[in-house]
Amino acid sequence: MRQLLLYGFGPQADFEGRLVGALERLESGGALRILDVLFVRRDAESGDIDAIDLQGDGAGGVVGPLLNFRLDEGERRRATERALRGEAEVVRQLGAALEPGAALAAVLVDHVWSDALDDAASRSGGRLLAGDFVTATALSELGPELLAAAARRVG
């Protein structure tokens, strides 16, 4: 099961490594695997675009390059050049859509845990009836969704 997470940041955003730390923690437990990370920022003064596009390896491989991008101006320039070669049109369009000083971060994650649970259910004779992402904090809030999913269990 894959999920796209997209975060927007205004010009006053404070990038001090919290996002990189969160990505590292996500993968460390093994329940999630980061497949791809794209970060695009439009410089507040020059309007230039800084960008990095990284494919994850499931072993925390995005952390080092993201830290280098954040801390090293030369690496930020090289990462931007690579991102503009790989996904040039998307990166340029995203950068153009940002106000000066703003940024966005897109993360594609694989919910590795779901494979093990799906396999166990299948081997037990079951199948997935619903796998939607919800904002509820308790199943009691999802009565209609539970009833609709249960009705799909035909066969």
C-alpha positions as CSV (number, residue, x, y, z in Angstrom):
1,M,0.0,0.0,0.0
2,R,1.5,3.3,-1.1
3,Q,0.7,6.8,0.1
4,L,1.6,10.2,-1.1
5,L,2.2,12.9,1.5
6,L,2.6,16.5,0.4
7,Y,3.4,19.3,2.8
8,G,3.5,23.0,2.0
9,F,5.6,25.6,3.8
10,G,5.2,29.3,3.8
11,P,8.1,31.8,3.7
12,Q,8.5,31.8,7.5
13,A,9.2,28.0,7.6
14,D,12.1,27.0,9.8
15,F,14.1,24.1,8.3
16,E,16.4,22.9,11.0
17,G,16.5,19.2,10.4
18,R,13.1,18.2,11.9
19,L,11.8,16.8,8.6
20,V,15.0,14.8,8.0
21,G,14.8,13.4,11.5
22,A,11.1,12.4,11.1
23,L,11.9,10.6,7.8
24,E,14.7,8.7,9.5
25,R,12.4,7.7,12.4
26,L,9.7,6.6,9.9
27,E,12.0,4.0,8.3
28,S,13.8,2.9,11.4
29,G,11.0,0.8,12.6
30,G,10.6,-1.1,9.3
31,A,6.9,-0.6,9.0
32,L,7.3,2.1,6.3
33,R,9.7,2.4,3.4
34,I,10.4,5.7,1.8
35,L,10.2,5.3,-1.9
36,D,10.8,8.8,-3.1
37,V,11.3,12.3,-1.6
38,L,11.0,15.6,-3.5
39,F,11.7,18.9,-1.9
40,V,11.3,22.2,-3.8
41,R,11.9,25.7,-2.4
42,R,11.8,29.0,-4.1
43,D,14.4,31.4,-2.7
44,A,12.9,34.5,-1.0
45,E,15.5,36.9,-2.4
46,S,16.4,35.6,-5.9
47,G,13.4,33.6,-6.8
48,D,15.7,30.7,-7.8
49,I,14.6,27.1,-7.2
50,D,16.4,24.7,-4.9
51,A,15.3,21.1,-5.3
52,I,16.2,17.6,-4.4
53,D,14.7,14.3,-5.7
54,L,15.7,11.1,-3.9
55,Q,14.7,7.5,-4.3
56,G,14.7,5.6,-1.1
57,D,16.4,2.3,-0.6
58,G,14.5,1.3,2.6
59,A,17.6,1.6,4.7
60,G,17.6,5.3,5.6
61,G,19.4,6.2,2.4
62,V,17.6,9.6,2.1
63,V,18.8,11.0,5.3
64,G,22.5,11.7,4.4
65,P,21.7,13.4,1.1
66,L,18.9,15.5,2.6
67,L,21.3,16.7,5.4
68,N,23.9,17.6,2.8
69,F,21.3,19.4,0.8
70,R,20.3,21.4,3.8
71,L,23.7,22.2,5.1
72,D,26.0,22.5,2.1
73,E,25.3,25.1,-0.6
74,G,27.4,23.3,-3.2
75,E,25.5,20.1,-2.6
76,R,22.3,22.0,-2.8
77,R,23.3,23.4,-6.2
78,R,24.3,19.9,-7.5
79,A,21.1,18.3,-6.1
80,T,19.1,21.0,-7.9
81,E,20.8,20.4,-11.1
82,R,20.2,16.6,-10.8
83,A,16.5,17.2,-10.0
84,L,16.1,19.6,-12.9
85,R,17.6,16.9,-15.3
86,G,15.4,14.1,-13.9
87,E,12.0,15.7,-13.3
88,A,12.7,19.1,-14.9
89,E,9.1,20.0,-15.9
90,V,7.5,19.0,-12.6
91,V,10.2,20.7,-10.5
92,R,10.0,23.9,-12.6
93,Q,6.2,24.0,-12.4
94,L,6.2,23.3,-8.7
95,G,8.8,26.0,-8.1
96,A,6.9,28.5,-10.2
97,A,3.7,27.8,-8.2
98,L,5.5,28.7,-4.9
99,E,5.6,32.2,-3.6
100,P,9.1,33.5,-2.8
101,G,10.5,31.8,0.3
102,A,7.9,29.0,0.2
103,A,8.6,25.3,-0.2
104,L,6.9,21.9,-0.5
105,A,8.0,18.4,0.4
106,A,6.5,15.3,-1.3
107,V,7.1,11.9,0.2
108,L,6.0,8.6,-1.3
109,V,5.9,5.9,1.3
110,D,5.2,2.2,1.1
111,H,3.3,0.7,4.0
112,V,5.4,-2.5,4.3
113,W,3.5,-3.7,7.3
114,S,0.4,-4.1,5.2
115,D,2.0,-6.9,3.1
116,A,2.5,-9.0,6.2
117,L,-1.0,-8.4,7.4
118,D,-2.5,-9.0,4.0
119,D,-0.6,-12.3,3.7
120,A,-1.7,-13.5,7.1
121,A,-5.3,-12.7,6.3
122,S,-5.1,-14.4,3.0
123,R,-3.6,-17.5,4.4
124,S,-6.4,-17.6,7.0
125,G,-9.0,-17.4,4.3
126,G,-9.7,-13.7,4.5
127,R,-9.4,-10.7,2.1
128,L,-9.2,-7.0,2.5
129,L,-12.6,-5.3,2.4
130,A,-11.4,-1.7,3.1
131,G,-8.1,0.0,3.3
132,D,-9.0,3.7,3.3
133,F,-7.0,6.4,5.1
134,V,-9.3,8.1,7.6
135,T,-9.0,10.9,10.2
136,A,-11.0,9.1,12.9
137,T,-9.3,8.2,16.2
138,A,-11.7,5.4,17.1
139,L,-13.6,2.8,15.2
140,S,-16.8,4.0,16.9
141,E,-16.6,7.1,14.6
142,L,-16.6,4.9,11.5
143,G,-19.9,3.1,11.8
144,P,-21.1,3.9,8.2
145,E,-17.8,3.1,6.7
146,L,-17.6,-0.3,8.5
147,L,-21.1,-1.2,7.4
148,A,-20.4,-0.3,3.8
149,A,-17.2,-2.3,3.7
150,A,-18.8,-5.3,5.3
151,A,-21.6,-5.2,2.7
152,R,-18.9,-5.7,0.0
153,R,-17.9,-9.0,1.4
154,V,-20.0,-10.8,-1.2
155,G,-18.6,-14.3,-1.9
